[in-house]
Amino acid sequence: MRLLTLTLAAAALALASASALAATFTGTVSDTMCGKKHMMPGVSDAKCVQECVKDGADYALVVGDKVYTLKGDKATLEKLAGAKVVVDGQLAGDTVTAKSIKPAP
């Protein structure tokens, strides 16, 4: 029984790894609370993103009408909050895990 459990766990891990797709995205760094439209009146989009993240939201990447949760180096994400960026990373479900993030040209 233990061997079957270990085998199933290994298969699930392999499937999860295979379902992550390498991709390049161009979009805007936002947060999961506001998504495409920032709601804090009187502050820049960058400041809104930073405040929402401080309040518990995750960083997000807005690509067209799609909002992905964005995982990566927090210092880089904070610096690029509200900016258009190019992200090289892995897509798994609705989450992009960044390997590199650069300002878009």
RANOR-V842683 format. One record per pair of residues at least 12 apart in sequence whose ideal C-beta (glycine too) atoms are under 8 Angstrom apart, sorted by the first residue. I is the first residue (numbers start at 0). J is the second residue. D is the distance in Angstrom with one decimal. If there is no record, write none. Layout:
I_J_D + I_J_D
This chain:
15_91_7.4 + 18_91_6.1 + 18_92_8.0 + 19_89_4.4 + 19_90_6.7 + 19_91_4.2 + 19_96_7.7 + 20_89_6.8 + 20_90_4.9 + 20_91_7.7 + 21_87_7.9 + 21_88_7.5 + 21_89_5.9 + 21_90_8.0 + 22_87_7.9 + 22_88_7.0 + 22_89_7.4 + 22_90_5.1 + 22_95_7.7 + 23_85_6.6 + 23_86_7.0 + 23_87_5.2 + 24_60_6.0 + 24_62_5.4 + 24_67_7.5 + 24_85_7.3 + 24_86_4.7 + 24_88_7.4 + 24_90_7.9 + 24_95_6.2 + 25_62_7.0 + 25_83_7.2 + 25_84_7.3 + 25_85_5.2 + 25_86_7.7 + 25_103_5.6 + 26_60_4.7 + 26_61_5.1 + 26_62_3.8 + 26_63_7.7 + 26_67_7.9 + 26_83_7.1 + 26_84_6.8 + 26_86_7.2 + 27_44_8.0 + 27_60_7.3 + 27_61_4.7 + 27_81_7.0 + 27_82_6.9 + 27_83_5.3 + 27_84_7.2 + 28_48_6.5 + 28_58_6.3 + 28_59_7.5 + 28_60_6.5 + 28_69_6.8 + 28_76_6.1 + 28_79_4.9 + 28_80_5.4 + 28_81_6.4 + 28_82_5.8 + 28_84_5.7 + 28_100_7.8 + 29_44_7.5 + 29_48_5.7 + 29_58_7.5 + 29_59_4.5 + 29_60_7.2 + 29_61_5.0 + 29_66_7.1 + 29_80_7.9 + 29_81_7.4 + 30_47_7.5 + 30_48_4.8 + 30_51_4.0 + 30_52_5.5 + 30_56_4.2 + 30_57_6.8 + 30_58_6.1 + 30_59_5.4 + 30_80_8.0 + 31_51_7.9 + 31_56_4.8 + 31_57_4.6 + 31_58_7.6 + 31_59_4.8 + 31_66_7.2 + 31_68_5.9 + 32_51_4.4 + 32_54_7.4 + 32_56_3.8 + 33_47_6.2 + 33_48_7.3 + 33_51_5.9 + 33_56_7.6 + 34_59_6.4 + 34_61_6.7 + 34_66_4.5 + 35_61_5.2 + 35_64_7.4 + 35_66_6.4 + 39_51_8.0 + 43_81_6.3 + 44_80_7.6 + 44_81_3.7 + 45_80_4.5 + 45_81_3.4 + 45_82_7.2 + 46_80_7.9 + 46_81_7.8 + 47_81_7.4 + 48_80_3.8 + 48_81_5.5 + 49_77_6.1 + 49_80_5.3 + 52_76_8.0 + 52_77_7.4 + 52_80_7.7 + 57_69_7.2 + 57_70_7.7 + 58_70_7.5 + 58_71_7.3 + 58_73_7.8 + 58_76_4.7 + 58_80_7.8 + 60_84_7.6 + 60_86_6.1 + 60_95_5.4 + 66_93_8.0 + 67_90_7.4 + 67_93_5.6 + 67_94_6.4 + 67_95_4.6 + 68_93_6.0 + 68_94_4.5 + 68_95_7.2 + 69_86_7.3 + 69_94_7.8 + 69_95_5.4 + 69_97_6.5 + 70_94_6.2 + 70_95_7.0 + 70_96_4.5 + 70_97_6.6 + 71_86_7.6 + 71_88_7.3 + 71_96_6.9 + 71_97_3.3 + 71_100_5.8 + 72_97_7.4 + 72_100_7.4 + 75_100_5.4 + 76_100_7.1 + 79_100_6.2 + 79_102_6.7 + 82_102_5.9 + 82_103_7.7 + 83_102_7.2 + 83_103_4.2 + 84_100_5.4 + 84_101_6.4 + 84_102_5.9 + 84_103_5.5 + 85_100_7.5 + 85_101_5.2 + 85_102_7.7 + 85_103_5.2 + 85_104_7.9 + 86_99_7.3 + 86_100_5.2 + 87_99_4.7
